[in-house]
Amino acid sequence: MQIKDYPLTNYLADDDFLLVQTTSDNAFKSIKASTVKAYCGGASSSSTSSTFLLDNVLGVVSARSLRKLKTSYTGKAVKTILSDGTSQDIDFTSSNIIDVAALKSFAGNGNAFVNKIYDQIGGLDISQSTFSSCPKIVSNGLVITAANKPTLSFNNSFLSGSIPCGYPITIIAVVEIFGSTNGAFIKCGNTSSGLGIGVGSGNFDNPGTTLVGLDETVAWLNTSGNFTTNSLAIAEINCDGSNFSMYLNGIQVESGSAGIVPPSQTYSVGGYSSRLPICNISEDIVFNLVISSTTRSAIVQNMKEYYSIS
């Protein structure tokens, strides 16, 4: 969706509604002015229109996706690897999604895995050096998808790297759960520090379909949010150093305070240690602040539209 004539919204209250037209299907939708303002990054009247999700969003430290998230990013999408060790970088197409044709050509009728996904913000890529622990992206010649969009399939696999994670922090991920499973699909910190967000029943050790957070070495953060299996969802955890909140599809499902242990710079997608859930992950974003409600609304709206999340 592209928002034009943003300056007009400066004269509207946040609770007013605008009728906008999406560029993807030319459909008209009624959207709150506050959402439009956040979508455009709260820009001034001289700002240009936003094209990508993160073009005008402040505080983003690191972001990975199989779609392009920022206009200024000119790098690759992922590095893929075959069982014989052959590897190849995969670009984004002119349509700003990962090059599916290149993935199919590289994998042939076989399987392809991802051993690196490139950060679209600050070069903080995450990777996996052990082939058996790489997530899959092509299965038997077919690109793996969720909601008809390419995704990464994690099954006892993970990618990790060094990202400057401190407090305050917000982590948002688009994830698909297939049934009762357990583990952290995102972990910021090591086994003795930081925050985790994942799925289980009461904790990451018991299988379930509930959104679960972890304040490492201090407390499990149980929520009222339950994943709908075989459907993508937007999961969020944030913390200012004293208080945390968790959201599922933009709806707050838990909040509270705990004795927070600051995270190390270790950042893992897909799991950590033995806590490796079976899931698909399509994108994840890390902020060095607790995002505002208007920013959250805009990000969730964009993700819902792109991934057809209800």
VEXVEX-805222 format. One record per residue (C-alpha): residue number from 1; residue in three letters; chain; z, x, y. Coordinates in steps of 0.02 Angstrom, whole numbers, plus 50000, padded with zeros to 5 digits. Layout:
// residues N
NUM | ALA | A | Z | X | Y
...
***
This chain:
// residues 310
1 | MET | A | 50000 | 50000 | 50000
2 | GLN | A | 49954 | 50067 | 50172
3 | ILE | A | 50048 | 50003 | 50324
4 | LYS | A | 49944 | 49994 | 50482
5 | ASP | A | 49998 | 49962 | 50661
6 | TYR | A | 50176 | 50014 | 50622
7 | PRO | A | 50226 | 50015 | 50808
8 | LEU | A | 50223 | 49824 | 50805
9 | THR | A | 50376 | 49825 | 50693
10 | ASN | A | 50478 | 49910 | 50829
11 | TYR | A | 50485 | 49740 | 50914
12 | LEU | A | 50548 | 49649 | 50759
13 | ALA | A | 50723 | 49631 | 50688
14 | ASP | A | 50752 | 49709 | 50517
15 | ASP | A | 50771 | 49536 | 50439
16 | ASP | A | 50604 | 49473 | 50507
17 | PHE | A | 50458 | 49462 | 50387
18 | LEU | A | 50280 | 49526 | 50404
19 | LEU | A | 50125 | 49474 | 50310
20 | VAL | A | 50042 | 49634 | 50247
21 | GLN | A | 49888 | 49668 | 50144
22 | THR | A | 49891 | 49795 | 50002
23 | THR | A | 49748 | 49919 | 49989
24 | SER | A | 49753 | 49918 | 49798
25 | ASP | A | 49701 | 49737 | 49772
26 | ASN | A | 49687 | 49667 | 49949
27 | ALA | A | 49827 | 49544 | 49909
28 | PHE | A | 49938 | 49478 | 50049
29 | LYS | A | 50126 | 49497 | 50030
30 | SER | A | 50276 | 49448 | 50135
31 | ILE | A | 50387 | 49599 | 50167
32 | LYS | A | 50542 | 49624 | 50274
33 | ALA | A | 50517 | 49726 | 50432
34 | SER | A | 50659 | 49841 | 50376
35 | THR | A | 50560 | 49885 | 50219
36 | VAL | A | 50403 | 49921 | 50319
37 | LYS | A | 50500 | 50032 | 50438
38 | ALA | A | 50580 | 50129 | 50295
39 | TYR | A | 50413 | 50142 | 50205
40 | CYS | A | 50346 | 50228 | 50360
41 | GLY | A | 50498 | 50340 | 50370
42 | GLY | A | 50575 | 50258 | 50521
43 | ALA | A | 50437 | 50338 | 50625
44 | SER | A | 50415 | 50319 | 50810
45 | SER | A | 50277 | 50217 | 50890
46 | SER | A | 50164 | 50370 | 50894
47 | SER | A | 50172 | 50398 | 50706
48 | THR | A | 50023 | 50384 | 50591
49 | SER | A | 50022 | 50269 | 50441
50 | SER | A | 50098 | 50322 | 50275
51 | THR | A | 49990 | 50350 | 50122
52 | PHE | A | 50105 | 50424 | 49989
53 | LEU | A | 50280 | 50378 | 49937
54 | LEU | A | 50367 | 50531 | 50011
55 | ASP | A | 50259 | 50565 | 50164
56 | ASN | A | 50392 | 50512 | 50289
57 | VAL | A | 50550 | 50511 | 50185
58 | LEU | A | 50685 | 50633 | 50241
59 | GLY | A | 50801 | 50739 | 50135
60 | VAL | A | 50691 | 50763 | 49981
61 | VAL | A | 50732 | 50928 | 49895
62 | SER | A | 50623 | 50912 | 49741
63 | ALA | A | 50507 | 50783 | 49662
64 | ARG | A | 50399 | 50773 | 49506
65 | SER | A | 50276 | 50640 | 49451
66 | LEU | A | 50111 | 50609 | 49362
67 | ARG | A | 50048 | 50534 | 49526
68 | LYS | A | 50037 | 50624 | 49691
69 | LEU | A | 50190 | 50589 | 49799
70 | LYS | A | 50152 | 50681 | 49961
71 | THR | A | 49993 | 50707 | 50063
72 | SER | A | 50029 | 50891 | 50097
73 | TYR | A | 50046 | 50935 | 49912
74 | THR | A | 49892 | 51027 | 49849
75 | GLY | A | 49957 | 51097 | 49685
76 | LYS | A | 49940 | 51051 | 49502
77 | ALA | A | 50022 | 50906 | 49410
78 | VAL | A | 50079 | 50987 | 49248
79 | LYS | A | 50047 | 51132 | 49130
80 | THR | A | 50003 | 51074 | 48954
81 | ILE | A | 50015 | 51168 | 48791
82 | LEU | A | 49947 | 51146 | 48614
83 | SER | A | 50030 | 51192 | 48450
84 | ASP | A | 49927 | 51353 | 48442
85 | GLY | A | 49999 | 51410 | 48609
86 | THR | A | 49845 | 51375 | 48712
87 | SER | A | 49895 | 51310 | 48884
88 | GLN | A | 49805 | 51233 | 49032
89 | ASP | A | 49853 | 51170 | 49204
90 | ILE | A | 49804 | 50989 | 49241
91 | ASP | A | 49759 | 50933 | 49417
92 | PHE | A | 49772 | 50770 | 49509
93 | THR | A | 49609 | 50676 | 49531
94 | SER | A | 49537 | 50612 | 49695
95 | SER | A | 49628 | 50449 | 49652
96 | ASN | A | 49792 | 50548 | 49663
97 | ILE | A | 49843 | 50526 | 49481
98 | ILE | A | 49847 | 50653 | 49342
99 | ASP | A | 49675 | 50694 | 49272
100 | VAL | A | 49670 | 50590 | 49112
101 | ALA | A | 49496 | 50651 | 49067
102 | ALA | A | 49555 | 50832 | 49075
103 | LEU | A | 49705 | 50791 | 48965
104 | LYS | A | 49593 | 50711 | 48834
105 | SER | A | 49469 | 50854 | 48840
106 | PHE | A | 49609 | 50982 | 48817
107 | ALA | A | 49694 | 50890 | 48673
108 | GLY | A | 49538 | 50829 | 48583
109 | ASN | A | 49595 | 50715 | 48441
110 | GLY | A | 49763 | 50802 | 48430
111 | ASN | A | 49926 | 50813 | 48526
112 | ALA | A | 49964 | 50896 | 48691
113 | PHE | A | 50134 | 50935 | 48764
114 | VAL | A | 50200 | 50981 | 48937
115 | ASN | A | 50289 | 51147 | 48959
116 | LYS | A | 50297 | 51137 | 49149
117 | ILE | A | 50294 | 50999 | 49279
118 | TYR | A | 50264 | 51056 | 49456
119 | ASP | A | 50377 | 51012 | 49601
120 | GLN | A | 50280 | 50928 | 49741
121 | ILE | A | 50405 | 50974 | 49878
122 | GLY | A | 50473 | 51150 | 49873
123 | GLY | A | 50401 | 51239 | 49722
124 | LEU | A | 50555 | 51205 | 49615
125 | ASP | A | 50460 | 51179 | 49453
126 | ILE | A | 50547 | 51138 | 49289
127 | SER | A | 50487 | 51204 | 49122
128 | GLN | A | 50520 | 51229 | 48937
129 | SER | A | 50489 | 51393 | 48844
130 | THR | A | 50523 | 51324 | 48669
131 | PHE | A | 50371 | 51229 | 48606
132 | SER | A | 50470 | 51112 | 48492
133 | SER | A | 50571 | 51054 | 48643
134 | CYS | A | 50421 | 51009 | 48754
135 | PRO | A | 50389 | 50825 | 48795
136 | LYS | A | 50226 | 50750 | 48733
137 | ILE | A | 50089 | 50684 | 48847
138 | VAL | A | 49943 | 50658 | 48726
139 | SER | A | 49964 | 50586 | 48550
140 | ASN | A | 49819 | 50592 | 48427
141 | GLY | A | 49694 | 50604 | 48569
142 | LEU | A | 49770 | 50462 | 48671
143 | VAL | A | 49862 | 50491 | 48835
144 | ILE | A | 50037 | 50417 | 48822
145 | THR | A | 50065 | 50279 | 48950
146 | ALA | A | 50200 | 50164 | 49017
147 | ALA | A | 50145 | 50010 | 49115
148 | ASN | A | 49967 | 50077 | 49093
149 | LYS | A | 50012 | 50236 | 49188
150 | PRO | A | 50024 | 50411 | 49110
151 | THR | A | 50201 | 50462 | 49067
152 | LEU | A | 50299 | 50598 | 48975
153 | SER | A | 50373 | 50556 | 48806
154 | PHE | A | 50543 | 50638 | 48773
155 | ASN | A | 50610 | 50645 | 48595
156 | ASN | A | 50736 | 50787 | 48572
157 | SER | A | 50646 | 50873 | 48715
158 | PHE | A | 50683 | 50921 | 48894
159 | LEU | A | 50623 | 51022 | 49044
160 | SER | A | 50741 | 51119 | 49155
161 | GLY | A | 50748 | 51237 | 49302
162 | SER | A | 50849 | 51294 | 49452
163 | ILE | A | 50864 | 51169 | 49593
164 | PRO | A | 50993 | 51185 | 49734
165 | CYS | A | 51099 | 51034 | 49688
166 | GLY | A | 51253 | 51008 | 49795
167 | TYR | A | 51341 | 50862 | 49877
168 | PRO | A | 51287 | 50747 | 49952
169 | ILE | A | 51150 | 50705 | 49827
170 | THR | A | 51040 | 50562 | 49767
171 | ILE | A | 50937 | 50564 | 49607
172 | ILE | A | 50809 | 50429 | 49568
173 | ALA | A | 50707 | 50420 | 49407
174 | VAL | A | 50578 | 50302 | 49332
175 | VAL | A | 50618 | 50288 | 49147
176 | GLU | A | 50578 | 50183 | 48994
177 | ILE | A | 50702 | 50153 | 48852
178 | PHE | A | 50640 | 50092 | 48683
179 | GLY | A | 50801 | 50033 | 48604
180 | SER | A | 50977 | 50090 | 48570
181 | THR | A | 50985 | 50275 | 48614
182 | ASN | A | 51102 | 50395 | 48702
183 | GLY | A | 51098 | 50543 | 48818
184 | ALA | A | 51064 | 50598 | 48997
185 | PHE | A | 50884 | 50579 | 49050
186 | ILE | A | 50931 | 50675 | 49209
187 | LYS | A | 51071 | 50805 | 49224
188 | CYS | A | 51109 | 50901 | 49383
189 | GLY | A | 51230 | 51038 | 49336
190 | ASN | A | 51281 | 51123 | 49174
191 | THR | A | 51399 | 51067 | 49035
192 | SER | A | 51550 | 51092 | 49148
193 | SER | A | 51492 | 51030 | 49317
194 | GLY | A | 51390 | 50904 | 49412
195 | LEU | A | 51317 | 50731 | 49384
196 | GLY | A | 51218 | 50652 | 49245
197 | ILE | A | 51125 | 50487 | 49232
198 | GLY | A | 51069 | 50415 | 49068
199 | VAL | A | 51092 | 50284 | 48934
200 | GLY | A | 51219 | 50242 | 48800
201 | SER | A | 51370 | 50135 | 48766
202 | GLY | A | 51522 | 50189 | 48866
203 | ASN | A | 51460 | 50368 | 48867
204 | PHE | A | 51313 | 50478 | 48817
205 | ASP | A | 51382 | 50502 | 48641
206 | ASN | A | 51366 | 50322 | 48581
207 | PRO | A | 51195 | 50237 | 48567
208 | GLY | A | 51164 | 50087 | 48677
209 | THR | A | 51052 | 50017 | 48813
210 | THR | A | 51172 | 50024 | 48961
211 | LEU | A | 51146 | 50134 | 49114
212 | VAL | A | 51283 | 50266 | 49107
213 | GLY | A | 51332 | 50402 | 49230
214 | LEU | A | 51433 | 50560 | 49205
215 | ASP | A | 51550 | 50648 | 49325
216 | GLU | A | 51556 | 50804 | 49217
217 | THR | A | 51728 | 50851 | 49146
218 | VAL | A | 51806 | 50707 | 49246
219 | ALA | A | 51745 | 50534 | 49198
220 | TRP | A | 51609 | 50427 | 49121
221 | LEU | A | 51534 | 50308 | 49248
222 | ASN | A | 51505 | 50144 | 49157
223 | THR | A | 51395 | 50014 | 49240
224 | SER | A | 51348 | 49831 | 49223
225 | GLY | A | 51164 | 49880 | 49217
226 | ASN | A | 51068 | 49857 | 49055
227 | PHE | A | 50893 | 49922 | 49022
228 | THR | A | 50759 | 49803 | 48964
229 | THR | A | 50687 | 49895 | 48815
230 | ASN | A | 50503 | 49944 | 48817
231 | SER | A | 50495 | 49920 | 49006
232 | LEU | A | 50503 | 50046 | 49147
233 | ALA | A | 50656 | 50042 | 49260
234 | ILE | A | 50714 | 50132 | 49416
235 | ALA | A | 50882 | 50219 | 49393
236 | GLU | A | 50983 | 50299 | 49533
237 | ILE | A | 51145 | 50393 | 49553
238 | ASN | A | 51212 | 50461 | 49717
239 | CYS | A | 51370 | 50549 | 49772
240 | ASP | A | 51439 | 50610 | 49939
241 | GLY | A | 51565 | 50726 | 49856
242 | SER | A | 51703 | 50596 | 49844
243 | ASN | A | 51619 | 50431 | 49802
244 | PHE | A | 51474 | 50383 | 49692
245 | SER | A | 51357 | 50234 | 49673
246 | MET | A | 51232 | 50187 | 49538
247 | TYR | A | 51083 | 50070 | 49549
248 | LEU | A | 50961 | 49994 | 49426
249 | ASN | A | 50797 | 49931 | 49500
250 | GLY | A | 50874 | 49938 | 49673
251 | ILE | A | 51027 | 49833 | 49627
252 | GLN | A | 51198 | 49916 | 49635
253 | VAL | A | 51281 | 49912 | 49464
254 | GLU | A | 51430 | 50027 | 49492
255 | SER | A | 51524 | 50121 | 49627
256 | GLY | A | 51689 | 50210 | 49642
257 | SER | A | 51777 | 50374 | 49673
258 | ALA | A | 51817 | 50518 | 49558
259 | GLY | A | 51869 | 50700 | 49559
260 | ILE | A | 51696 | 50771 | 49584
261 | VAL | A | 51654 | 50943 | 49512
262 | PRO | A | 51508 | 51012 | 49617
263 | PRO | A | 51350 | 51041 | 49516
264 | SER | A | 51274 | 51209 | 49475
265 | GLN | A | 51090 | 51238 | 49511
266 | THR | A | 51037 | 51191 | 49334
267 | TYR | A | 50930 | 51034 | 49333
268 | SER | A | 50866 | 50953 | 49172
269 | VAL | A | 50746 | 50809 | 49142
270 | GLY | A | 50747 | 50728 | 48970
271 | GLY | A | 50923 | 50778 | 48923
272 | TYR | A | 51037 | 50927 | 48902
273 | SER | A | 51141 | 51007 | 48765
274 | SER | A | 51139 | 50883 | 48618
275 | ARG | A | 51126 | 50731 | 48732
276 | LEU | A | 50939 | 50699 | 48720
277 | PRO | A | 50888 | 50515 | 48730
278 | ILE | A | 50723 | 50449 | 48663
279 | CYS | A | 50632 | 50390 | 48820
280 | ASN | A | 50481 | 50403 | 48933
281 | ILE | A | 50503 | 50475 | 49107
282 | SER | A | 50369 | 50451 | 49238
283 | GLU | A | 50445 | 50528 | 49394
284 | ASP | A | 50607 | 50594 | 49469
285 | ILE | A | 50660 | 50632 | 49647
286 | VAL | A | 50810 | 50731 | 49713
287 | PHE | A | 50880 | 50712 | 49890
288 | ASN | A | 51009 | 50819 | 49981
289 | LEU | A | 51089 | 50661 | 50055
290 | VAL | A | 51145 | 50489 | 50005
291 | ILE | A | 50993 | 50384 | 50047
292 | SER | A | 51008 | 50233 | 50160
293 | SER | A | 50985 | 50055 | 50102
294 | THR | A | 50821 | 50043 | 50199
295 | THR | A | 50753 | 50202 | 50119
296 | ARG | A | 50807 | 50141 | 49948
297 | SER | A | 50723 | 49973 | 49977
298 | ALA | A | 50559 | 50057 | 50025
299 | ILE | A | 50560 | 50179 | 49879
300 | VAL | A | 50604 | 50044 | 49752
301 | GLN | A | 50470 | 49929 | 49822
302 | ASN | A | 50339 | 50065 | 49807
303 | MET | A | 50391 | 50109 | 49629
304 | LYS | A | 50396 | 49927 | 49577
305 | GLU | A | 50222 | 49898 | 49642
306 | TYR | A | 50147 | 50054 | 49566
307 | TYR | A | 50231 | 50038 | 49396
308 | SER | A | 50228 | 49847 | 49386
309 | ILE | A | 50418 | 49837 | 49373
310 | SER | A | 50485 | 49661 | 49395
***
